[in-house]
Amino acid sequence: MVVTMEKIVSLCKRRGFIFPGSEIYGGLANTWDYGPYGIELQNNIKKIWWKNFVQDRQDMVGIDAGIFMNPKVWEASGHIQSFSDPLMDCKKCNERVRGDKLIEQWSLEAGQGRLPKHWAGEKTPSEDILEYVMNEKIVCPKCGELAWTKPRRFNLMFQTHQGVIEDEQSLVYLRPETAQGIFVNFKNVLQSSRKKIPFGIGQIGKAFRNEITPGNFIFRTREFEQMEIEYFVKLNDWKSLYDGWRQQMEYFYTDILHFHAEKMRWRQHSPEERAHYSDETWDVEYHFPFGWGELWGISYRTDFDLKNHSKLSGETLDYLDPETNERFVPHCIEPTFGVGRTVLAALLDSYDEDQAPSEKDGMESDARTVLRLHSSLAPVKVAILPLVKKLSDRARNIFCDLQKDMMVEFDESASIGKRYRRQDEIGTPFCVTIDFTTLEDATVTVRDRDSMKQERVNESMLRSFFSEKFRL
Ligand SMILES: [Zn+2]
């Protein structure tokens, strides 16, 4: 069985996980909306992340900073100066491309070893990009002409204006990363929480990047959500704590999310590839149908951000070590997790197709699609299915009882086989069927999603039965 993006996109639309944005108006490129089950899955991922990395730890606290920030923040962070892509226009057909991507794509097709010397991806100087394109005669992919303009730097930050007057004064950016909201609150958090270094601040929130080449469903979107940590350390401790964080990220995908380990790998960024603020970066990659792609990352940001904010704002953003009485600007380790990408990986990782007993043998048809999501991720934990409508009142009582503990769904429409199929496709771990035997002995059938095995459980025992099953 091969999981393709088409299968996932189709399942997401059909079952209400993810819809194309503004669809009734023909959509808006690269936008997606989460439906009833998608938002449950997404919330579960965020909840598990927050519990694991913030609430369960003595050395972590959380914040939620605003999307709009003083534009000086982006000056200090370096985003105004260096957060840009080199764009070129074709003078013949007006096609706009990223110069770095044009060369990389060409080199990929031409075979390895064709990248220019000192290649630095998007950071390669504009003159070098143009020279290389002209020397190698890399033509416009749309019209086949060789008529490029000089690459211009296009900043990836979305701009808008605050207030009603459109002038420089009111210019604000939609934040391109959540991290800066943490750095500018470093002093507030330190003073109010009385944490001692090493400690970290976690945050979940939206960020925006006006990328020219988004795509692959929800993998790369211009509006996206991050789960991010800035972990403040003493300079000399950074390496050991950094390696410790890498282990915790690994534990998170193996033991918390239960992703297939063979679909995950670490990849280190080359010095040219690293962001302007980073001294060491590793990605956690997932094996998507379109190839290996970044799922999460961890950067060592040094003291770059706090130092620059201190310089530009005039505030001291240092730390007084209570033991040594030494004052210093903390260094920072940044583990970062994409929400949308984790949702996509969870869907891909759990997608399966197998055979169910046919209608004649039992009550099910042949081929089925099933999301084998870990119960902590599943949008619905238990579905309550009365065999016939006559049994609905009895079933509804069970539904109301279980609803106190978990996300439960009640479904009395269509044949029982069809209702099983539907729950399998949204990843519901258990279905409870109320039948005529229930009226005699107060037992119900509990069906396991993965094994499809059924057992009879007394209805008064259901809450404890499931709380045992779902214990993390
Ligand atoms: Zn062209």
Boltz pocket constraint, residues with backbone or C-beta under 6 A from the ligand:
constraints:
  - pocket:
      binder: B
      contacts: [[A, 90], [A, 91], [A, 92], [A, 93], [A, 94], [A, 95], [A, 140], [A, 141], [A, 142], [A, 143], [A, 144], [A, 145]]
      max_distance: 6.0
